[in-house]
Amino acid sequence: MLEHMELDRALLVRKDLEILDLEAEMAAIAERITALQVEKLSVQARLDSYRYPVLTLPNEIVAEIFVQFLPPYPDLSPLAGSLSSTFLTQICHQWREIALATPMLWRAIKLPSRLMYLEDQAETARSLLTMWLERSGFCPLSIRIPIGGHGDFPIIISALVPHFARCEHLSFDVRNTGELSAMDRSMLMLRSLSLVISNSNAGGSGLFNFQNIPLLRSVSLSDWAHIPSVVLPWSQLTSLTLSLVYPDACMSVLQQTSVLVDCTLSVWTRDDPQDDFKALSLPYLETLVFQSRSDIAPDFFHSLITPALLFLQLPEGFLNPFPESAVVESLESFINDSGCRLRHLRITSAYHGKEVYQTAFTAISLIEVRDST
């Protein structure tokens, strides 16, 4: 009995010692936990200070980053969405203030097409345009206004009229030349103009003459199957795009473009073709693109004398494609008459293969042939 008591006392002592050891370990662990918590708070404080490092940048640097975020001017970005200037105003208060104070973010404006086709949305579109124009300060402007479905163009354009002096690049869709009357004023900074007139004979007022645009160099005119009803300073243009025009109307314009460098044409055929084209020299033309799939009289193509031409694109139908030898002879005639040294030839709507052109025109470094399918 006594022996058992001694053993129990020894066991109790051992347990007391183990408890003391564990309590010492627990105290050490608690101390370690406290130290780790203090260290965590210190690390968290440092992390918090670096969570948004961009907010520590000078406003001028942030503004430049914002400008680089958008497509390069004069390219247009959407008015809303993740790739827009508006998006930058929705991140935080500081970014909003910087964006609103950066006029270059608001200098390229493209009104959404959906607004232009919804009835009673003219005032909404006008308000949007007005807001962006105010935010753009004194920056030059690049603006795209699509066609309206309810005669809304005059309402919308009225917001732009006071800012015409700042316009560098304009693109409009209008229904008739009468809607251009608001543009009857000087635009001394205008460098490029794109016009789509859906019906040049409906409600128009005859010819519209653009006045006092000395810097205009690039023009694109579309949906004009008839003789153009707008007068422009053709002689100062270096780039011209004419879409859906008759050959004679096209030639009438080209006769006035003596310093043209780049030209893109989409030519319509007439029911009563007028193929009496006189030779026309375009001495500075380097790029000539025919986008039409229609066959037109070869006289139109061969009447152009282009000694500086480097790139030519045209449908094979312009070359009298049958028989095969006629294609080569037609293109050789054009090159020889012009005296040009083509570097790049692209044949579209082709029936013949690339080898026909590569064999005949070894001096042309790049030849592309795209079939009619």
LUMKOL-534479 format. One record per residue (C-alpha): residue number from 0; residue in three letters; z, x, y. Coordinates in pm, whole numbers, plus 50000, padded with zeros to 5 digits. Each point is the difference from the previous one (the first is absolute). Layout:
LUMKOL-534479
[NUM; "Ala"; [Z; X; Y]];
...
end
This chain:
LUMKOL-534479
[0; "Met"; [50000; 50000; 50000]];
[1; "Leu"; [50099; 50276; 50237]];
[2; "Glu"; [49690; 50189; 49911]];
[3; "His"; [49781; 49705; 50099]];
[4; "Met"; [50176; 49968; 50331]];
[5; "Glu"; [49934; 50365; 50082]];
[6; "Leu"; [49632; 49959; 49919]];
[7; "Asp"; [49971; 49692; 50225]];
[8; "Arg"; [50170; 50183; 50284]];
[9; "Ala"; [49759; 50290; 49966]];
[10; "Leu"; [49706; 49758; 49999]];
[11; "Leu"; [50134; 49828; 50309]];
[12; "Val"; [50026; 50332; 50182]];
[13; "Arg"; [49643; 50085; 49909]];
[14; "Lys"; [49878; 49662; 50130]];
[15; "Asp"; [50192; 50047; 50323]];
[16; "Leu"; [49835; 50339; 50043]];
[17; "Glu"; [49654; 49850; 49930]];
[18; "Ile"; [50067; 49728; 50254]];
[19; "Leu"; [50102; 50260; 50255]];
[20; "Asp"; [49679; 50193; 49928]];
[21; "Leu"; [49791; 49686; 50035]];
[22; "Glu"; [50171; 49902; 50324]];
[23; "Ala"; [49930; 50350; 50133]];
[24; "Glu"; [49635; 49967; 49896]];
[25; "Met"; [49981; 49654; 50160]];
[26; "Ala"; [50143; 50138; 50323]];
[27; "Ala"; [49741; 50278; 49995]];
[28; "Ile"; [49723; 49750; 49927]];
[29; "Ala"; [50119; 49772; 50281]];
[30; "Glu"; [50000; 50298; 50235]];
[31; "Arg"; [49653; 50093; 49883]];
[32; "Ile"; [49880; 49643; 50051]];
[33; "Thr"; [50139; 50002; 50353]];
[34; "Ala"; [49821; 50329; 50071]];
[35; "Leu"; [49674; 49866; 49859]];
[36; "Gln"; [50029; 49686; 50208]];
[37; "Val"; [50048; 50207; 50313]];
[38; "Glu"; [49699; 50215; 49902]];
[39; "Lys"; [49795; 49685; 49930]];
[40; "Leu"; [50077; 49862; 50344]];
[41; "Ser"; [49893; 50328; 50156]];
[42; "Val"; [49673; 50009; 49803]];
[43; "Gln"; [49935; 49632; 50076]];
[44; "Ala"; [50049; 50066; 50369]];
[45; "Arg"; [49739; 50278; 49986]];
[46; "Leu"; [49762; 49779; 49801]];
[47; "Asp"; [50040; 49718; 50248]];
[48; "Ser"; [49903; 50233; 50281]];
[49; "Tyr"; [49676; 50093; 49814]];
[50; "Arg"; [49906; 49656; 49866]];
[51; "Tyr"; [49743; 49938; 50281]];
[52; "Pro"; [49918; 50346; 50137]];
[53; "Val"; [49694; 49864; 50181]];
[54; "Leu"; [50237; 49821; 50237]];
[55; "Thr"; [50112; 50340; 50126]];
[56; "Leu"; [49647; 50094; 50110]];
[57; "Pro"; [49902; 49978; 50368]];
[58; "Asn"; [49826; 49673; 50089]];
[59; "Glu"; [49683; 50188; 50094]];
[60; "Ile"; [49972; 50146; 49649]];
[61; "Val"; [50060; 49661; 49837]];
[62; "Ala"; [49736; 49843; 50225]];
[63; "Glu"; [49747; 50264; 49894]];
[64; "Ile"; [50082; 49934; 49633]];
[65; "Phe"; [49940; 49629; 50062]];
[66; "Val"; [49661; 50073; 50156]];
[67; "Gln"; [49901; 50215; 49701]];
[68; "Phe"; [50111; 49720; 49766]];
[69; "Leu"; [49720; 49774; 50129]];
[70; "Pro"; [49625; 50046; 49937]];
[71; "Pro"; [49850; 50250; 50247]];
[72; "Tyr"; [49880; 49840; 50322]];
[73; "Pro"; [49761; 49819; 50048]];
[74; "Asp"; [50040; 49870; 49642]];
[75; "Leu"; [50182; 49669; 49982]];
[76; "Ser"; [50319; 49916; 49815]];
[77; "Pro"; [50120; 49650; 49907]];
[78; "Leu"; [50220; 49808; 50243]];
[79; "Ala"; [50266; 49949; 49733]];
[80; "Gly"; [50104; 50139; 49664]];
[81; "Ser"; [50121; 50336; 49871]];
[82; "Leu"; [49714; 50195; 50164]];
[83; "Ser"; [50036; 49850; 50347]];
[84; "Ser"; [50171; 50096; 50324]];
[85; "Thr"; [50198; 49678; 49972]];
[86; "Phe"; [50158; 50125; 49678]];
[87; "Leu"; [50149; 50295; 50188]];
[88; "Thr"; [50193; 49760; 50226]];
[89; "Gln"; [50173; 49838; 49701]];
[90; "Ile"; [50178; 50301; 49843]];
[91; "Cys"; [50293; 50044; 50236]];
[92; "His"; [50092; 49952; 50365]];
[93; "Gln"; [49934; 50363; 50093]];
[94; "Trp"; [49653; 50002; 49844]];
[95; "Arg"; [49917; 49670; 50166]];
[96; "Glu"; [50087; 50140; 50342]];
[97; "Ile"; [49790; 50313; 49937]];
[98; "Ala"; [49701; 49802; 49870]];
[99; "Leu"; [50002; 49757; 50292]];
[100; "Ala"; [50018; 50293; 50241]];
[101; "Thr"; [49698; 50177; 49842]];
[102; "Pro"; [49678; 49852; 50148]];
[103; "Met"; [49772; 50193; 49762]];
[104; "Leu"; [50127; 49787; 49710]];
[105; "Trp"; [49850; 49689; 50159]];
[106; "Arg"; [49662; 50126; 50126]];
[107; "Ala"; [49791; 49897; 49694]];
[108; "Ile"; [49997; 49623; 49956]];
[109; "Lys"; [49838; 49791; 49729]];
[110; "Leu"; [50059; 49627; 50016]];
[111; "Pro"; [50029; 49843; 49652]];
[112; "Ser"; [49694; 49803; 49890]];
[113; "Arg"; [50212; 49718; 49857]];
[114; "Leu"; [50120; 49909; 50350]];
[115; "Met"; [49646; 49977; 50127]];
[116; "Tyr"; [49902; 49737; 49747]];
[117; "Leu"; [50304; 49776; 50039]];
[118; "Glu"; [49974; 49720; 50251]];
[119; "Asp"; [50244; 50011; 50294]];
[120; "Gln"; [50085; 50365; 49935]];
[121; "Ala"; [49823; 50140; 50306]];
[122; "Glu"; [50321; 50017; 50201]];
[123; "Thr"; [50180; 50177; 49714]];
[124; "Ala"; [49723; 50260; 49982]];
[125; "Arg"; [50001; 50033; 50378]];
[126; "Ser"; [50379; 50051; 50004]];
[127; "Leu"; [49977; 50269; 49732]];
[128; "Leu"; [49728; 50180; 50191]];
[129; "Thr"; [50197; 49975; 50325]];
[130; "Met"; [50315; 50142; 49837]];
[131; "Trp"; [49820; 50302; 49856]];
[132; "Leu"; [49815; 50064; 50326]];
[133; "Glu"; [50328; 50001; 50192]];
[134; "Arg"; [50157; 50240; 49751]];
[135; "Ser"; [49699; 50234; 50020]];
[136; "Gly"; [50084; 50093; 50357]];
[137; "Phe"; [49714; 50195; 50159]];
[138; "Cys"; [49849; 50134; 49674]];
[139; "Pro"; [49626; 49972; 49927]];
[140; "Leu"; [49932; 49710; 49765]];
[141; "Ser"; [49820; 49937; 49670]];
[142; "Ile"; [49967; 49625; 49933]];
[143; "Arg"; [49847; 49780; 49731]];
[144; "Ile"; [49973; 49624; 50052]];
[145; "Pro"; [49835; 49803; 49716]];
[146; "Ile"; [49802; 49685; 50056]];
[147; "Gly"; [50181; 49673; 50071]];
[148; "Gly"; [49916; 49679; 49820]];
[149; "His"; [50078; 49762; 50282]];
[150; "Gly"; [49856; 50156; 50314]];
[151; "Asp"; [50325; 50191; 50063]];
[152; "Phe"; [49848; 50332; 50108]];
[153; "Pro"; [50022; 49933; 50379]];
[154; "Ile"; [50368; 49905; 49969]];
[155; "Ile"; [50085; 50315; 49806]];
[156; "Ile"; [49785; 50238; 50201]];
[157; "Ser"; [50168; 49887; 50322]];
[158; "Ala"; [50303; 50207; 49899]];
[159; "Leu"; [49784; 50312; 49977]];
[160; "Val"; [49806; 49960; 50326]];
[161; "Pro"; [50266; 50169; 50221]];
[162; "His"; [49995; 50300; 49765]];
[163; "Phe"; [49624; 50059; 49976]];
[164; "Ala"; [50034; 50317; 50206]];
[165; "Arg"; [50199; 50155; 49710]];
[166; "Cys"; [49766; 49895; 49718]];
[167; "Glu"; [49845; 50291; 49807]];
[168; "His"; [49891; 49823; 49680]];
[169; "Leu"; [49921; 49629; 49979]];
[170; "Ser"; [49890; 49790; 49705]];
[171; "Phe"; [49930; 49629; 50046]];
[172; "Asp"; [49857; 49717; 49794]];
[173; "Val"; [49865; 49724; 50223]];
[174; "Arg"; [49793; 49688; 49938]];
[175; "Asn"; [49763; 50037; 50295]];
[176; "Thr"; [49927; 50216; 50303]];
[177; "Gly"; [50167; 49745; 50228]];
[178; "Glu"; [50338; 50110; 49862]];
[179; "Leu"; [49935; 50350; 50136]];
[180; "Ser"; [50019; 49884; 50362]];
[181; "Ala"; [50367; 50111; 50022]];
[182; "Met"; [49880; 50357; 49940]];
[183; "Asp"; [49791; 50004; 50318]];
[184; "Arg"; [50194; 50285; 50161]];
[185; "Ser"; [50020; 50379; 50000]];
[186; "Met"; [50135; 50177; 49692]];
[187; "Leu"; [50001; 50361; 50111]];
[188; "Met"; [50179; 50131; 49689]];
[189; "Leu"; [49799; 49811; 49735]];
[190; "Arg"; [49858; 50238; 49738]];
[191; "Ser"; [49909; 49771; 49709]];
[192; "Leu"; [49905; 49634; 49980]];
[193; "Ser"; [49948; 49782; 49692]];
[194; "Leu"; [49864; 49646; 50037]];
[195; "Val"; [49928; 49735; 49742]];
[196; "Ile"; [49828; 49694; 50145]];
[197; "Ser"; [49981; 49724; 49744]];
[198; "Asn"; [49745; 49788; 50188]];
[199; "Ser"; [49837; 50165; 50298]];
[200; "Asn"; [49814; 49682; 50095]];
[201; "Ala"; [50288; 49749; 49984]];
[202; "Gly"; [50169; 49924; 50330]];
[203; "Gly"; [49905; 50336; 50143]];
[204; "Ser"; [49881; 50075; 50351]];
[205; "Gly"; [49705; 50227; 49927]];
[206; "Leu"; [50034; 50375; 50043]];
[207; "Phe"; [50341; 50153; 50060]];
[208; "Asn"; [49993; 50332; 50180]];
[209; "Phe"; [50292; 50237; 49951]];
[210; "Gln"; [50067; 50176; 50327]];
[211; "Asn"; [50159; 50333; 50093]];
[212; "Ile"; [50098; 50148; 49663]];
[213; "Pro"; [49906; 50366; 50057]];
[214; "Leu"; [50187; 50145; 49698]];
[215; "Leu"; [49854; 49765; 49739]];
[216; "Arg"; [49850; 50205; 49717]];
[217; "Ser"; [50029; 49789; 49684]];
[218; "Val"; [49874; 49642; 49950]];
[219; "Ser"; [49990; 49772; 49696]];
[220; "Leu"; [49817; 49667; 50021]];
[221; "Ser"; [50001; 49757; 49708]];
[222; "Asp"; [49849; 49666; 49896]];
[223; "Trp"; [49710; 50026; 50237]];
[224; "Ala"; [49685; 49894; 49822]];
[225; "His"; [49838; 49936; 50336]];
[226; "Ile"; [49945; 50221; 50303]];
[227; "Pro"; [50342; 50105; 50131]];
[228; "Ser"; [50138; 49784; 50279]];
[229; "Val"; [50228; 50271; 50137]];
[230; "Val"; [49888; 50282; 50229]];
[231; "Leu"; [50176; 50333; 49953]];
[232; "Pro"; [49949; 50352; 50138]];
[233; "Trp"; [49796; 50103; 49696]];
[234; "Ser"; [49891; 50332; 50151]];
[235; "Gln"; [50353; 50146; 49988]];
[236; "Leu"; [50078; 49907; 49637]];
[237; "Thr"; [50041; 50265; 49731]];
[238; "Ser"; [50095; 49760; 49717]];
[239; "Leu"; [49839; 49664; 49924]];
[240; "Thr"; [50036; 49740; 49724]];
[241; "Leu"; [49769; 49698; 49994]];
[242; "Ser"; [50061; 49742; 49728]];
[243; "Leu"; [49762; 49723; 49894]];
[244; "Val"; [49734; 50060; 50264]];
[245; "Tyr"; [49625; 49953; 49982]];
[246; "Pro"; [49798; 50324; 49999]];
[247; "Asp"; [49836; 49934; 50337]];
[248; "Ala"; [50335; 49925; 50165]];
[249; "Cys"; [50144; 50313; 49842]];
[250; "Met"; [49711; 50209; 50128]];
[251; "Ser"; [50043; 49854; 50349]];
[252; "Val"; [50356; 50128; 50010]];
[253; "Leu"; [49921; 50339; 49843]];
[254; "Gln"; [49740; 50067; 50267]];
[255; "Gln"; [50285; 50011; 50250]];
[256; "Thr"; [50234; 50230; 49805]];
[257; "Ser"; [49868; 50343; 50084]];
[258; "Val"; [50317; 50198; 49914]];
[259; "Leu"; [50096; 49821; 49679]];
[260; "Val"; [50171; 50219; 49736]];
[261; "Asp"; [50112; 49746; 49736]];
[262; "Cys"; [49818; 49678; 49915]];
[263; "Thr"; [50066; 49729; 49740]];
[264; "Leu"; [49756; 49710; 49962]];
[265; "Ser"; [49995; 49682; 49796]];
[266; "Val"; [49653; 49853; 50051]];
[267; "Trp"; [49882; 49649; 49916]];
[268; "Thr"; [49644; 49920; 49908]];
[269; "Arg"; [49803; 49740; 50195]];
[270; "Asp"; [49793; 49719; 49858]];
[271; "Asp"; [49732; 50124; 50243]];
[272; "Pro"; [50049; 50377; 49976]];
[273; "Gln"; [49916; 50201; 50309]];
[274; "Asp"; [49905; 50341; 49871]];
[275; "Asp"; [49822; 50154; 50298]];
[276; "Phe"; [50260; 50269; 50070]];
[277; "Lys"; [49921; 50294; 50223]];
[278; "Ala"; [50146; 50344; 49932]];
[279; "Leu"; [50353; 50034; 50137]];
[280; "Ser"; [50172; 50335; 50037]];
[281; "Leu"; [50377; 50023; 49961]];
[282; "Pro"; [50042; 50374; 50062]];
[283; "Tyr"; [50379; 50023; 49952]];
[284; "Leu"; [50040; 49765; 49703]];
[285; "Glu"; [50192; 50167; 49715]];
[286; "Thr"; [50100; 49699; 49788]];
[287; "Leu"; [49775; 49705; 49916]];
[288; "Val"; [50125; 49726; 49765]];
[289; "Phe"; [49806; 49691; 49892]];
[290; "Gln"; [50234; 49751; 49835]];
[291; "Ser"; [49752; 49718; 49940]];
[292; "Arg"; [49884; 49925; 49645]];
[293; "Ser"; [49689; 49826; 50134]];
[294; "Asp"; [49662; 50163; 49984]];
[295; "Ile"; [49848; 50038; 50345]];
[296; "Ala"; [49669; 50132; 50118]];
[297; "Pro"; [49992; 50378; 49943]];
[298; "Asp"; [49857; 50032; 50351]];
[299; "Phe"; [50346; 49929; 50142]];
[300; "Phe"; [50160; 50290; 49813]];
[301; "His"; [49710; 50239; 50054]];
[302; "Ser"; [49985; 49929; 50372]];
[303; "Leu"; [50330; 50184; 50045]];
[304; "Ile"; [49973; 50371; 50086]];
[305; "Thr"; [50334; 50172; 49936]];
[306; "Pro"; [49976; 50382; 50025]];
[307; "Ala"; [50381; 50055; 49987]];
[308; "Leu"; [50068; 49768; 49705]];
[309; "Leu"; [50250; 50131; 49743]];
[310; "Phe"; [50101; 49687; 49805]];
[311; "Leu"; [49770; 49714; 49897]];
[312; "Gln"; [50090; 49687; 49804]];
[313; "Leu"; [49744; 49729; 49927]];
[314; "Pro"; [49899; 49747; 49734]];
[315; "Glu"; [49720; 50122; 49780]];
[316; "Gly"; [49798; 49696; 50105]];
[317; "Phe"; [49942; 50166; 50338]];
[318; "Leu"; [49790; 50264; 49822]];
[319; "Asn"; [49741; 49785; 49817]];
[320; "Pro"; [50159; 50079; 49660]];
[321; "Phe"; [49700; 49931; 49777]];
[322; "Pro"; [49846; 50207; 49857]];
[323; "Glu"; [50258; 50276; 49964]];
[324; "Ser"; [49788; 50251; 50189]];
[325; "Ala"; [49997; 49769; 50305]];
[326; "Val"; [50378; 50040; 50041]];
[327; "Val"; [49971; 50376; 50027]];
[328; "Glu"; [49696; 49986; 50227]];
[329; "Ser"; [50164; 49747; 50233]];
[330; "Leu"; [50320; 50201; 50040]];
[331; "Glu"; [49811; 50329; 50033]];
[332; "Ser"; [49791; 49846; 50275]];
[333; "Phe"; [50310; 49890; 50191]];
[334; "Ile"; [50167; 50343; 49968]];
[335; "Asn"; [49685; 50189; 50098]];
[336; "Asp"; [49924; 49775; 50297]];
[337; "Ser"; [50354; 50037; 50127]];
[338; "Gly"; [50028; 50369; 49925]];
[339; "Cys"; [50361; 49947; 49890]];
[340; "Arg"; [50203; 50198; 49748]];
[341; "Leu"; [50191; 49743; 49804]];
[342; "Arg"; [50321; 50114; 49833]];
[343; "His"; [50108; 49669; 49847]];
[344; "Leu"; [49777; 49722; 49863]];
[345; "Arg"; [50129; 49672; 49859]];
[346; "Ile"; [49758; 49750; 49843]];
[347; "Thr"; [50134; 49650; 49934]];
[348; "Ser"; [49861; 49704; 49803]];
[349; "Ala"; [49796; 50252; 49806]];
[350; "Tyr"; [49768; 49943; 49704]];
[351; "His"; [49923; 50367; 49947]];
[352; "Gly"; [50250; 50255; 49878]];
[353; "Lys"; [50163; 50285; 50186]];
[354; "Glu"; [49778; 50258; 49831]];
[355; "Val"; [49694; 49869; 50188]];
[356; "Tyr"; [50157; 50099; 50332]];
[357; "Gln"; [50167; 50319; 49879]];
[358; "Thr"; [49671; 50132; 49866]];
[359; "Ala"; [49805; 49922; 50316]];
[360; "Phe"; [50262; 50092; 50264]];
[361; "Thr"; [50166; 50322; 49887]];
[362; "Ala"; [50092; 50096; 50358]];
[363; "Ile"; [50241; 49704; 50030]];
[364; "Ser"; [50341; 50122; 49883]];
[365; "Leu"; [50151; 49659; 49917]];
[366; "Ile"; [49802; 49708; 49855]];
[367; "Glu"; [50155; 49670; 49892]];
[368; "Val"; [49809; 49716; 49832]];
[369; "Arg"; [50159; 49660; 49946]];
[370; "Asp"; [49813; 49747; 49790]];
[371; "Ser"; [49927; 49639; 50090]];
[372; "Thr"; [50268; 49847; 49773]];
end
